[in-house]
Amino acid sequence: MSVNFVSIIAKPKITITTNPFLVSSPLLFFSNKTKMKPSILTAFSSMSYDKELAAAKKAASLAARLCQKVQKAILQSDVQSKSDKSPVTVADYGSQALVSYVLQRELPSELFSLVAEEDSEDLRKDGAQETLERITKLVNDILASDGSYSDSILSADDVVKAIDCGKSEGGSRGRHWVLDPIDGTKGFLRGDQYAIALALLDEGTVVLGVLACPNLPLTSIAGGGSHHSLPGEVGCLFFSVAGGGTYMHSLDSSSAVKVQVSSIDNPEEASFFESYEAAHSMHDLSSSIAKKLGVKAPPVRIDSQAKYGALSRGDGVIYLRFPHKGYREKIWDHAAGYIVVAEAGGVVTDAAGNPLDFSKGRYLDLDTGIIVTNQKLMPSLLKAVRESIEEKVPSL
């Protein structure tokens, strides 16, 4: 189904409600303690982000193309180690450089601010020249293959500058792009799920999100297939604009379908997602919550914000993320996924039911973790979460 962006984005409808579980837009999911001013709601409801969406989709798609190229023939020399010991590949850097460059080319009249995961510090060190040259070649190859930027051949210095545009602190004023160039690097290295996650903050609120998931099947990963694609197809792009719903199409096609979260209201029929890596989320706490809800299906463990995309089209019903003590969630790990799920009719909160606040800079201040589900199941999920956390308090 082709998508008419004018009809979807230019005049989104927003309905104000006092019930947080009956919201129609992520802009409206706020607790009683946190309310948006009517003037702000009116401003967002009348805005058009069609230019920004087109640029974001193009940037994420080109970055996905680069990542696919690297993953197909990944070499040991392509894998570096950041100061925090997490793996990073030439694809992380190349993806960030591409997105940064494309957004600035496509939106030249706007002040550019990018909050992103990577910086070029390690690429400036002795011995990193070969890696930087490989990144530069990859970026130029992808730009050349697109054809839109035939006048552009980036130098290594250009690539480094593009990467370092991601040093913005974000915040509650102005517009800020938020990027995870490869969310799920470990999944990427295993040949599993990863995502290029790009979102736009406007005055501290997520108003646009794009998730490119190169390895996510277009059919449901929950089993039983779906109407979204023919068997065997992989590579999805999800996109949302505040008030306009969530859409998905193949990375190789622009024919989009509207998606919605599952309508299941019986916890016993629900399936849930959690992080593949036990280090990213407390699997024992998730298991306790699932048991209290009566969930019978085993957890589906996959990397990255591909979980948000899959949940937005109804592959699963619940997503639980409970990082270990001391871990601080970064906004780029959730901003795009948040709006993709919320615009598909889902609800995303912290473990206490508070809305996620992306206006505080590069980090999210959360109560314990993040929970995602549909509006029908959220009350019972919150109850199960609260009870499970209270039982586990001594170890949290």
Contacts in CASP RR format, 6 or more apart in sequence:
PFRMAT RR
TARGET T0000
AUTHOR 0000-0000-0000
METHOD contacts of the structure
MODEL  1
MSVNFVSIIAKPKITITTNPFLVSSPLLFFSNKTKMKPSILTAFSSMSYD
KELAAAKKAASLAARLCQKVQKAILQSDVQSKSDKSPVTVADYGSQALVS
YVLQRELPSELFSLVAEEDSEDLRKDGAQETLERITKLVNDILASDGSYS
DSILSADDVVKAIDCGKSEGGSRGRHWVLDPIDGTKGFLRGDQYAIALAL
LDEGTVVLGVLACPNLPLTSIAGGGSHHSLPGEVGCLFFSVAGGGTYMHS
LDSSSAVKVQVSSIDNPEEASFFESYEAAHSMHDLSSSIAKKLGVKAPPV
RIDSQAKYGALSRGDGVIYLRFPHKGYREKIWDHAAGYIVVAEAGGVVTD
AAGNPLDFSKGRYLDLDTGIIVTNQKLMPSLLKAVRESIEEKVPSL
1 255 0 8 1.000
1 256 0 8 1.000
1 257 0 8 1.000
1 258 0 8 1.000
2 254 0 8 1.000
2 255 0 8 1.000
2 256 0 8 1.000
3 247 0 8 1.000
3 249 0 8 1.000
3 254 0 8 1.000
3 256 0 8 1.000
5 50 0 8 1.000
5 53 0 8 1.000
5 54 0 8 1.000
6 50 0 8 1.000
8 241 0 8 1.000
8 244 0 8 1.000
8 245 0 8 1.000
8 247 0 8 1.000
9 48 0 8 1.000
9 49 0 8 1.000
9 50 0 8 1.000
9 53 0 8 1.000
9 241 0 8 1.000
9 244 0 8 1.000
10 48 0 8 1.000
10 50 0 8 1.000
11 46 0 8 1.000
12 25 0 8 1.000
12 45 0 8 1.000
12 241 0 8 1.000
12 242 0 8 1.000
12 243 0 8 1.000
12 244 0 8 1.000
13 24 0 8 1.000
13 45 0 8 1.000
13 243 0 8 1.000
14 24 0 8 1.000
14 25 0 8 1.000
14 27 0 8 1.000
14 28 0 8 1.000
14 41 0 8 1.000
14 44 0 8 1.000
14 45 0 8 1.000
14 243 0 8 1.000
15 24 0 8 1.000
15 25 0 8 1.000
15 28 0 8 1.000
16 28 0 8 1.000
16 38 0 8 1.000
16 41 0 8 1.000
17 23 0 8 1.000
17 24 0 8 1.000
17 28 0 8 1.000
20 29 0 8 1.000
20 30 0 8 1.000
20 31 0 8 1.000
20 347 0 8 1.000
21 347 0 8 1.000
21 375 0 8 1.000
21 376 0 8 1.000
21 378 0 8 1.000
21 379 0 8 1.000
22 375 0 8 1.000
23 29 0 8 1.000
23 342 0 8 1.000
23 347 0 8 1.000
23 375 0 8 1.000
24 243 0 8 1.000
24 345 0 8 1.000
25 242 0 8 1.000
25 243 0 8 1.000
25 244 0 8 1.000
25 342 0 8 1.000
25 343 0 8 1.000
26 206 0 8 1.000
26 242 0 8 1.000
26 338 0 8 1.000
26 339 0 8 1.000
26 342 0 8 1.000
26 343 0 8 1.000
26 348 0 8 1.000
27 36 0 8 1.000
27 41 0 8 1.000
27 44 0 8 1.000
27 205 0 8 1.000
27 207 0 8 1.000
27 242 0 8 1.000
27 243 0 8 1.000
28 36 0 8 1.000
28 41 0 8 1.000
29 342 0 8 1.000
29 347 0 8 1.000
29 348 0 8 1.000
29 349 0 8 1.000
29 355 0 8 1.000
30 36 0 8 1.000
30 355 0 8 1.000
31 353 0 8 1.000
31 354 0 8 1.000
31 355 0 8 1.000
33 354 0 8 1.000
34 354 0 8 1.000
34 355 0 8 1.000
34 357 0 8 1.000
36 205 0 8 1.000
40 203 0 8 1.000
40 205 0 8 1.000
44 202 0 8 1.000
44 205 0 8 1.000
44 207 0 8 1.000
44 242 0 8 1.000
45 243 0 8 1.000
47 202 0 8 1.000
47 207 0 8 1.000
49 200 0 8 1.000
49 207 0 8 1.000
49 208 0 8 1.000
49 241 0 8 1.000
49 242 0 8 1.000
51 106 0 8 1.000
51 107 0 8 1.000
52 107 0 8 1.000
52 200 0 8 1.000
52 208 0 8 1.000
53 208 0 8 1.000
53 210 0 8 1.000
53 239 0 8 1.000
53 241 0 8 1.000
54 106 0 8 1.000
55 102 0 8 1.000
55 103 0 8 1.000
55 106 0 8 1.000
55 107 0 8 1.000
56 103 0 8 1.000
56 177 0 8 1.000
56 198 0 8 1.000
56 200 0 8 1.000
56 208 0 8 1.000
56 209 0 8 1.000
56 210 0 8 1.000
56 239 0 8 1.000
57 210 0 8 1.000
57 237 0 8 1.000
57 239 0 8 1.000
58 102 0 8 1.000
58 106 0 8 1.000
58 148 0 8 1.000
59 98 0 8 1.000
59 99 0 8 1.000
59 102 0 8 1.000
59 103 0 8 1.000
59 106 0 8 1.000
59 198 0 8 1.000
60 99 0 8 1.000
60 196 0 8 1.000
60 198 0 8 1.000
60 210 0 8 1.000
60 211 0 8 1.000
60 212 0 8 1.000
60 237 0 8 1.000
61 212 0 8 1.000
61 237 0 8 1.000
61 251 0 8 1.000
62 98 0 8 1.000
62 99 0 8 1.000
62 102 0 8 1.000
62 142 0 8 1.000
62 143 0 8 1.000
62 146 0 8 1.000
63 94 0 8 1.000
63 95 0 8 1.000
63 96 0 8 1.000
63 98 0 8 1.000
63 99 0 8 1.000
63 181 0 8 1.000
63 196 0 8 1.000
63 212 0 8 1.000
64 196 0 8 1.000
64 212 0 8 1.000
64 214 0 8 1.000
64 235 0 8 1.000
64 237 0 8 1.000
64 251 0 8 1.000
65 142 0 8 1.000
65 145 0 8 1.000
66 91 0 8 1.000
66 94 0 8 1.000
66 95 0 8 1.000
66 98 0 8 1.000
66 138 0 8 1.000
66 139 0 8 1.000
66 142 0 8 1.000
67 91 0 8 1.000
67 95 0 8 1.000
67 182 0 8 1.000
67 188 0 8 1.000
67 194 0 8 1.000
67 196 0 8 1.000
67 214 0 8 1.000
68 214 0 8 1.000
69 138 0 8 1.000
69 141 0 8 1.000
69 142 0 8 1.000
70 78 0 8 1.000
70 89 0 8 1.000
70 90 0 8 1.000
70 91 0 8 1.000
70 138 0 8 1.000
71 91 0 8 1.000
71 188 0 8 1.000
71 191 0 8 1.000
71 214 0 8 1.000
74 89 0 8 1.000
74 189 0 8 1.000
77 130 0 8 1.000
77 131 0 8 1.000
78 89 0 8 1.000
78 90 0 8 1.000
78 91 0 8 1.000
78 131 0 8 1.000
78 134 0 8 1.000
79 87 0 8 1.000
79 88 0 8 1.000
79 89 0 8 1.000
79 189 0 8 1.000
80 87 0 8 1.000
80 88 0 8 1.000
80 89 0 8 1.000
80 122 0 8 1.000
80 128 0 8 1.000
80 131 0 8 1.000
81 87 0 8 1.000
81 88 0 8 1.000
82 88 0 8 1.000
82 122 0 8 1.000
83 122 0 8 1.000
86 185 0 8 1.000
86 186 0 8 1.000
87 185 0 8 1.000
87 186 0 8 1.000
87 189 0 8 1.000
88 118 0 8 1.000
88 122 0 8 1.000
88 185 0 8 1.000
89 182 0 8 1.000
89 185 0 8 1.000
89 188 0 8 1.000
89 189 0 8 1.000
90 131 0 8 1.000
90 134 0 8 1.000
90 135 0 8 1.000
90 138 0 8 1.000
91 138 0 8 1.000
91 181 0 8 1.000
91 182 0 8 1.000
91 188 0 8 1.000
92 117 0 8 1.000
92 118 0 8 1.000
92 181 0 8 1.000
92 182 0 8 1.000
92 185 0 8 1.000
93 118 0 8 1.000
93 120 0 8 1.000
93 123 0 8 1.000
93 135 0 8 1.000
93 159 0 8 1.000
93 163 0 8 1.000
93 181 0 8 1.000
94 135 0 8 1.000
94 138 0 8 1.000
94 139 0 8 1.000
94 159 0 8 1.000
94 163 0 8 1.000
94 181 0 8 1.000
95 181 0 8 1.000
95 182 0 8 1.000
95 196 0 8 1.000
96 116 0 8 1.000
96 117 0 8 1.000
96 118 0 8 1.000
96 162 0 8 1.000
96 163 0 8 1.000
96 166 0 8 1.000
96 179 0 8 1.000
96 181 0 8 1.000
97 135 0 8 1.000
97 139 0 8 1.000
97 154 0 8 1.000
97 159 0 8 1.000
97 162 0 8 1.000
97 163 0 8 1.000
98 139 0 8 1.000
98 142 0 8 1.000
98 143 0 8 1.000
98 162 0 8 1.000
99 114 0 8 1.000
99 116 0 8 1.000
99 179 0 8 1.000
99 181 0 8 1.000
99 196 0 8 1.000
99 198 0 8 1.000
100 114 0 8 1.000
100 116 0 8 1.000
100 162 0 8 1.000
100 163 0 8 1.000
100 165 0 8 1.000
100 166 0 8 1.000
100 179 0 8 1.000
101 139 0 8 1.000
101 143 0 8 1.000
101 152 0 8 1.000
101 154 0 8 1.000
101 158 0 8 1.000
101 162 0 8 1.000
103 112 0 8 1.000
103 114 0 8 1.000
103 177 0 8 1.000
104 112 0 8 1.000
104 162 0 8 1.000
104 165 0 8 1.000
105 149 0 8 1.000
105 152 0 8 1.000
110 175 0 8 1.000
111 175 0 8 1.000
112 165 0 8 1.000
112 177 0 8 1.000
113 168 0 8 1.000
113 170 0 8 1.000
113 174 0 8 1.000
113 175 0 8 1.000
113 176 0 8 1.000
113 177 0 8 1.000
114 165 0 8 1.000
114 166 0 8 1.000
114 167 0 8 1.000
114 168 0 8 1.000
114 176 0 8 1.000
114 177 0 8 1.000
114 178 0 8 1.000
114 179 0 8 1.000
115 166 0 8 1.000
115 168 0 8 1.000
115 169 0 8 1.000
115 170 0 8 1.000
115 176 0 8 1.000
115 177 0 8 1.000
115 178 0 8 1.000
115 179 0 8 1.000
115 201 0 8 1.000
115 331 0 8 1.000
115 332 0 8 1.000
115 361 0 8 1.000
115 362 0 8 1.000
116 165 0 8 1.000
116 166 0 8 1.000
116 167 0 8 1.000
116 177 0 8 1.000
116 178 0 8 1.000
116 179 0 8 1.000
116 180 0 8 1.000
116 181 0 8 1.000
116 332 0 8 1.000
117 179 0 8 1.000
117 180 0 8 1.000
117 181 0 8 1.000
117 330 0 8 1.000
117 332 0 8 1.000
118 163 0 8 1.000
118 166 0 8 1.000
118 181 0 8 1.000
119 163 0 8 1.000
119 164 0 8 1.000
119 166 0 8 1.000
119 167 0 8 1.000
120 160 0 8 1.000
120 163 0 8 1.000
120 164 0 8 1.000
122 128 0 8 1.000
123 131 0 8 1.000
123 132 0 8 1.000
123 135 0 8 1.000
123 160 0 8 1.000
123 163 0 8 1.000
124 160 0 8 1.000
132 156 0 8 1.000
132 159 0 8 1.000
132 160 0 8 1.000
133 156 0 8 1.000
135 159 0 8 1.000
136 154 0 8 1.000
136 155 0 8 1.000
136 156 0 8 1.000
136 158 0 8 1.000
136 159 0 8 1.000
139 154 0 8 1.000
139 159 0 8 1.000
140 152 0 8 1.000
140 153 0 8 1.000
140 154 0 8 1.000
143 149 0 8 1.000
143 152 0 8 1.000
143 154 0 8 1.000
144 150 0 8 1.000
154 162 0 8 1.000
166 179 0 8 1.000
168 176 0 8 1.000
169 361 0 8 1.000
169 362 0 8 1.000
170 176 0 8 1.000
170 178 0 8 1.000
170 201 0 8 1.000
170 361 0 8 1.000
170 362 0 8 1.000
171 201 0 8 1.000
171 204 0 8 1.000
171 359 0 8 1.000
171 360 0 8 1.000
171 361 0 8 1.000
172 203 0 8 1.000
172 204 0 8 1.000
172 359 0 8 1.000
172 360 0 8 1.000
173 203 0 8 1.000
173 204 0 8 1.000
174 201 0 8 1.000
174 202 0 8 1.000
174 203 0 8 1.000
174 204 0 8 1.000
175 200 0 8 1.000
175 201 0 8 1.000
175 202 0 8 1.000
176 200 0 8 1.000
176 201 0 8 1.000
176 204 0 8 1.000
177 198 0 8 1.000
177 199 0 8 1.000
177 200 0 8 1.000
177 201 0 8 1.000
178 198 0 8 1.000
178 199 0 8 1.000
178 200 0 8 1.000
178 201 0 8 1.000
178 206 0 8 1.000
178 331 0 8 1.000
178 332 0 8 1.000
178 335 0 8 1.000
178 336 0 8 1.000
178 358 0 8 1.000
179 196 0 8 1.000
179 197 0 8 1.000
179 198 0 8 1.000
179 199 0 8 1.000
179 332 0 8 1.000
180 195 0 8 1.000
180 196 0 8 1.000
180 197 0 8 1.000
180 305 0 8 1.000
180 330 0 8 1.000
180 332 0 8 1.000
180 333 0 8 1.000
180 336 0 8 1.000
181 196 0 8 1.000
182 188 0 8 1.000
182 194 0 8 1.000
182 195 0 8 1.000
182 196 0 8 1.000
183 194 0 8 1.000
183 195 0 8 1.000
183 196 0 8 1.000
183 197 0 8 1.000
183 303 0 8 1.000
183 304 0 8 1.000
183 305 0 8 1.000
183 332 0 8 1.000
183 333 0 8 1.000
184 193 0 8 1.000
184 194 0 8 1.000
184 195 0 8 1.000
184 303 0 8 1.000
184 304 0 8 1.000
185 194 0 8 1.000
186 276 0 8 1.000
186 277 0 8 1.000
186 303 0 8 1.000
187 193 0 8 1.000
187 194 0 8 1.000
187 276 0 8 1.000
187 303 0 8 1.000
187 304 0 8 1.000
188 194 0 8 1.000
188 303 0 8 1.000
191 215 0 8 1.000
192 215 0 8 1.000
192 276 0 8 1.000
192 302 0 8 1.000
192 303 0 8 1.000
193 213 0 8 1.000
193 215 0 8 1.000
193 216 0 8 1.000
193 276 0 8 1.000
193 302 0 8 1.000
193 303 0 8 1.000
193 304 0 8 1.000
193 306 0 8 1.000
194 213 0 8 1.000
194 214 0 8 1.000
194 215 0 8 1.000
194 303 0 8 1.000
194 304 0 8 1.000
194 306 0 8 1.000
195 211 0 8 1.000
195 212 0 8 1.000
195 213 0 8 1.000
195 216 0 8 1.000
195 304 0 8 1.000
195 305 0 8 1.000
195 306 0 8 1.000
195 336 0 8 1.000
196 210 0 8 1.000
196 211 0 8 1.000
196 212 0 8 1.000
197 210 0 8 1.000
197 211 0 8 1.000
197 304 0 8 1.000
197 305 0 8 1.000
197 332 0 8 1.000
197 333 0 8 1.000
197 335 0 8 1.000
197 336 0 8 1.000
197 337 0 8 1.000
198 209 0 8 1.000
198 210 0 8 1.000
198 211 0 8 1.000
198 212 0 8 1.000
198 336 0 8 1.000
199 206 0 8 1.000
199 208 0 8 1.000
199 209 0 8 1.000
199 210 0 8 1.000
199 332 0 8 1.000
199 335 0 8 1.000
199 336 0 8 1.000
199 337 0 8 1.000
199 338 0 8 1.000
199 339 0 8 1.000
200 206 0 8 1.000
200 207 0 8 1.000
200 208 0 8 1.000
200 209 0 8 1.000
201 207 0 8 1.000
201 335 0 8 1.000
201 358 0 8 1.000
201 359 0 8 1.000
203 359 0 8 1.000
204 358 0 8 1.000
204 359 0 8 1.000
205 242 0 8 1.000
205 358 0 8 1.000
205 359 0 8 1.000
206 242 0 8 1.000
206 335 0 8 1.000
206 336 0 8 1.000
206 338 0 8 1.000
206 339 0 8 1.000
206 358 0 8 1.000
207 241 0 8 1.000
207 242 0 8 1.000
207 339 0 8 1.000
208 239 0 8 1.000
208 240 0 8 1.000
208 241 0 8 1.000
208 242 0 8 1.000
208 339 0 8 1.000
209 239 0 8 1.000
209 240 0 8 1.000
209 241 0 8 1.000
209 335 0 8 1.000
209 336 0 8 1.000
209 337 0 8 1.000
209 339 0 8 1.000
209 340 0 8 1.000
210 237 0 8 1.000
210 238 0 8 1.000
210 239 0 8 1.000
210 336 0 8 1.000
211 236 0 8 1.000
211 237 0 8 1.000
211 238 0 8 1.000
211 239 0 8 1.000
211 305 0 8 1.000
211 306 0 8 1.000
211 308 0 8 1.000
211 309 0 8 1.000
211 336 0 8 1.000
211 337 0 8 1.000
211 340 0 8 1.000
212 235 0 8 1.000
212 236 0 8 1.000
212 237 0 8 1.000
212 251 0 8 1.000
213 235 0 8 1.000
213 236 0 8 1.000
213 237 0 8 1.000
213 238 0 8 1.000
213 304 0 8 1.000
213 305 0 8 1.000
213 306 0 8 1.000
213 309 0 8 1.000
214 234 0 8 1.000
214 235 0 8 1.000
214 251 0 8 1.000
215 234 0 8 1.000
215 235 0 8 1.000
215 306 0 8 1.000
216 234 0 8 1.000
216 235 0 8 1.000
216 236 0 8 1.000
216 306 0 8 1.000
216 309 0 8 1.000
216 310 0 8 1.000
217 229 0 8 1.000
217 232 0 8 1.000
217 233 0 8 1.000
217 234 0 8 1.000
217 235 0 8 1.000
217 236 0 8 1.000
218 228 0 8 1.000
218 229 0 8 1.000
218 230 0 8 1.000
218 232 0 8 1.000
218 233 0 8 1.000
218 234 0 8 1.000
218 235 0 8 1.000
218 236 0 8 1.000
218 250 0 8 1.000
219 225 0 8 1.000
219 226 0 8 1.000
219 228 0 8 1.000
219 229 0 8 1.000
219 230 0 8 1.000
219 231 0 8 1.000
219 232 0 8 1.000
219 233 0 8 1.000
220 226 0 8 1.000
220 228 0 8 1.000
220 310 0 8 1.000
220 313 0 8 1.000
220 314 0 8 1.000
220 315 0 8 1.000
221 300 0 8 1.000
221 302 0 8 1.000
221 310 0 8 1.000
221 315 0 8 1.000
222 271 0 8 1.000
222 300 0 8 1.000
222 310 0 8 1.000
222 314 0 8 1.000
222 315 0 8 1.000
222 316 0 8 1.000
225 231 0 8 1.000
226 313 0 8 1.000
226 315 0 8 1.000
228 248 0 8 1.000
228 257 0 8 1.000
228 259 0 8 1.000
228 313 0 8 1.000
229 250 0 8 1.000
233 250 0 8 1.000
235 250 0 8 1.000
235 251 0 8 1.000
235 252 0 8 1.000
236 248 0 8 1.000
236 249 0 8 1.000
236 250 0 8 1.000
236 251 0 8 1.000
236 309 0 8 1.000
237 248 0 8 1.000
237 249 0 8 1.000
237 250 0 8 1.000
237 251 0 8 1.000
238 246 0 8 1.000
238 247 0 8 1.000
238 248 0 8 1.000
238 259 0 8 1.000
238 308 0 8 1.000
238 309 0 8 1.000
238 312 0 8 1.000
238 313 0 8 1.000
238 337 0 8 1.000
238 340 0 8 1.000
239 246 0 8 1.000
239 247 0 8 1.000
239 248 0 8 1.000
239 256 0 8 1.000
239 340 0 8 1.000
240 246 0 8 1.000
240 247 0 8 1.000
240 339 0 8 1.000
240 340 0 8 1.000
240 342 0 8 1.000
240 343 0 8 1.000
240 344 0 8 1.000
241 343 0 8 1.000
242 339 0 8 1.000
242 343 0 8 1.000
243 343 0 8 1.000
244 343 0 8 1.000
245 258 0 8 1.000
245 343 0 8 1.000
245 344 0 8 1.000
246 258 0 8 1.000
246 259 0 8 1.000
246 260 0 8 1.000
246 312 0 8 1.000
246 340 0 8 1.000
246 341 0 8 1.000
246 343 0 8 1.000
246 344 0 8 1.000
246 345 0 8 1.000
247 256 0 8 1.000
247 257 0 8 1.000
247 258 0 8 1.000
247 259 0 8 1.000
248 256 0 8 1.000
248 257 0 8 1.000
248 259 0 8 1.000
248 309 0 8 1.000
248 312 0 8 1.000
248 313 0 8 1.000
249 255 0 8 1.000
249 256 0 8 1.000
249 257 0 8 1.000
259 312 0 8 1.000
259 313 0 8 1.000
259 314 0 8 1.000
259 344 0 8 1.000
260 312 0 8 1.000
260 313 0 8 1.000
260 314 0 8 1.000
260 344 0 8 1.000
260 345 0 8 1.000
261 311 0 8 1.000
261 312 0 8 1.000
261 313 0 8 1.000
261 314 0 8 1.000
261 317 0 8 1.000
261 341 0 8 1.000
261 344 0 8 1.000
261 345 0 8 1.000
261 346 0 8 1.000
261 373 0 8 1.000
261 374 0 8 1.000
262 270 0 8 1.000
262 311 0 8 1.000
262 314 0 8 1.000
262 315 0 8 1.000
262 316 0 8 1.000
262 317 0 8 1.000
262 374 0 8 1.000
263 374 0 8 1.000
263 376 0 8 1.000
264 270 0 8 1.000
264 317 0 8 1.000
264 374 0 8 1.000
264 376 0 8 1.000
264 377 0 8 1.000
265 374 0 8 1.000
265 376 0 8 1.000
265 377 0 8 1.000
267 293 0 8 1.000
267 294 0 8 1.000
267 295 0 8 1.000
267 377 0 8 1.000
267 380 0 8 1.000
267 381 0 8 1.000
268 293 0 8 1.000
268 294 0 8 1.000
268 295 0 8 1.000
268 296 0 8 1.000
269 317 0 8 1.000
270 293 0 8 1.000
270 295 0 8 1.000
270 297 0 8 1.000
270 316 0 8 1.000
270 317 0 8 1.000
270 318 0 8 1.000
270 373 0 8 1.000
270 377 0 8 1.000
271 295 0 8 1.000
271 297 0 8 1.000
271 299 0 8 1.000
271 300 0 8 1.000
271 316 0 8 1.000
271 317 0 8 1.000
271 318 0 8 1.000
272 286 0 8 1.000
272 290 0 8 1.000
272 295 0 8 1.000
272 297 0 8 1.000
272 299 0 8 1.000
272 300 0 8 1.000
272 316 0 8 1.000
272 317 0 8 1.000
272 318 0 8 1.000
272 319 0 8 1.000
272 320 0 8 1.000
273 299 0 8 1.000
273 300 0 8 1.000
273 301 0 8 1.000
273 302 0 8 1.000
273 307 0 8 1.000
273 310 0 8 1.000
273 311 0 8 1.000
273 316 0 8 1.000
273 318 0 8 1.000
273 319 0 8 1.000
273 320 0 8 1.000
274 281 0 8 1.000
274 283 0 8 1.000
274 286 0 8 1.000
274 299 0 8 1.000
274 300 0 8 1.000
274 301 0 8 1.000
274 307 0 8 1.000
274 319 0 8 1.000
274 320 0 8 1.000
274 321 0 8 1.000
275 281 0 8 1.000
275 301 0 8 1.000
275 303 0 8 1.000
275 307 0 8 1.000
275 321 0 8 1.000
276 301 0 8 1.000
276 302 0 8 1.000
276 303 0 8 1.000
277 303 0 8 1.000
279 324 0 8 1.000
280 321 0 8 1.000
280 323 0 8 1.000
281 320 0 8 1.000
281 321 0 8 1.000
281 322 0 8 1.000
281 323 0 8 1.000
282 322 0 8 1.000
282 323 0 8 1.000
282 324 0 8 1.000
283 299 0 8 1.000
285 320 0 8 1.000
285 322 0 8 1.000
285 388 0 8 1.000
285 389 0 8 1.000
285 392 0 8 1.000
286 299 0 8 1.000
286 320 0 8 1.000
286 322 0 8 1.000
287 299 0 8 1.000
288 388 0 8 1.000
288 391 0 8 1.000
288 392 0 8 1.000
289 320 0 8 1.000
289 381 0 8 1.000
289 384 0 8 1.000
289 385 0 8 1.000
289 388 0 8 1.000
290 299 0 8 1.000
290 318 0 8 1.000
290 320 0 8 1.000
292 384 0 8 1.000
292 387 0 8 1.000
292 388 0 8 1.000
293 380 0 8 1.000
293 381 0 8 1.000
293 384 0 8 1.000
295 318 0 8 1.000
300 315 0 8 1.000
300 316 0 8 1.000
302 310 0 8 1.000
305 333 0 8 1.000
305 334 0 8 1.000
305 336 0 8 1.000
305 337 0 8 1.000
307 319 0 8 1.000
308 319 0 8 1.000
308 334 0 8 1.000
308 336 0 8 1.000
308 337 0 8 1.000
308 338 0 8 1.000
308 340 0 8 1.000
308 341 0 8 1.000
308 372 0 8 1.000
309 337 0 8 1.000
309 340 0 8 1.000
309 341 0 8 1.000
310 316 0 8 1.000
311 317 0 8 1.000
311 318 0 8 1.000
311 319 0 8 1.000
311 341 0 8 1.000
311 372 0 8 1.000
312 337 0 8 1.000
312 340 0 8 1.000
312 341 0 8 1.000
312 343 0 8 1.000
312 344 0 8 1.000
312 346 0 8 1.000
313 344 0 8 1.000
317 373 0 8 1.000
317 374 0 8 1.000
317 377 0 8 1.000
318 371 0 8 1.000
318 372 0 8 1.000
318 373 0 8 1.000
318 377 0 8 1.000
318 381 0 8 1.000
319 370 0 8 1.000
319 371 0 8 1.000
319 372 0 8 1.000
319 373 0 8 1.000
320 370 0 8 1.000
320 371 0 8 1.000
320 372 0 8 1.000
320 385 0 8 1.000
321 369 0 8 1.000
321 370 0 8 1.000
321 371 0 8 1.000
322 351 0 8 1.000
322 368 0 8 1.000
322 369 0 8 1.000
322 370 0 8 1.000
323 329 0 8 1.000
323 369 0 8 1.000
325 396 0 8 1.000
328 363 0 8 1.000
328 364 0 8 1.000
329 363 0 8 1.000
329 364 0 8 1.000
329 366 0 8 1.000
329 369 0 8 1.000
329 370 0 8 1.000
330 362 0 8 1.000
330 363 0 8 1.000
330 364 0 8 1.000
331 358 0 8 1.000
331 361 0 8 1.000
331 362 0 8 1.000
331 363 0 8 1.000
331 364 0 8 1.000
332 362 0 8 1.000
334 348 0 8 1.000
334 356 0 8 1.000
334 364 0 8 1.000
334 370 0 8 1.000
335 358 0 8 1.000
337 348 0 8 1.000
338 348 0 8 1.000
338 356 0 8 1.000
338 358 0 8 1.000
341 347 0 8 1.000
341 348 0 8 1.000
341 372 0 8 1.000
342 348 0 8 1.000
345 374 0 8 1.000
345 375 0 8 1.000
346 372 0 8 1.000
346 373 0 8 1.000
346 374 0 8 1.000
346 375 0 8 1.000
347 372 0 8 1.000
347 373 0 8 1.000
347 374 0 8 1.000
347 375 0 8 1.000
347 378 0 8 1.000
348 355 0 8 1.000
348 356 0 8 1.000
348 370 0 8 1.000
348 371 0 8 1.000
348 372 0 8 1.000
349 355 0 8 1.000
349 356 0 8 1.000
349 370 0 8 1.000
349 371 0 8 1.000
349 378 0 8 1.000
349 382 0 8 1.000
350 356 0 8 1.000
350 366 0 8 1.000
350 367 0 8 1.000
350 368 0 8 1.000
350 369 0 8 1.000
350 370 0 8 1.000
350 371 0 8 1.000
351 366 0 8 1.000
351 367 0 8 1.000
351 368 0 8 1.000
351 369 0 8 1.000
351 370 0 8 1.000
351 371 0 8 1.000
351 385 0 8 1.000
351 386 0 8 1.000
351 389 0 8 1.000
352 367 0 8 1.000
352 368 0 8 1.000
352 386 0 8 1.000
353 367 0 8 1.000
353 371 0 8 1.000
353 382 0 8 1.000
354 366 0 8 1.000
354 367 0 8 1.000
356 364 0 8 1.000
356 366 0 8 1.000
356 370 0 8 1.000
357 364 0 8 1.000
357 365 0 8 1.000
358 364 0 8 1.000
368 389 0 8 1.000
368 396 0 8 1.000
371 378 0 8 1.000
371 381 0 8 1.000
371 382 0 8 1.000
371 385 0 8 1.000
373 381 0 8 1.000
389 396 0 8 1.000
END
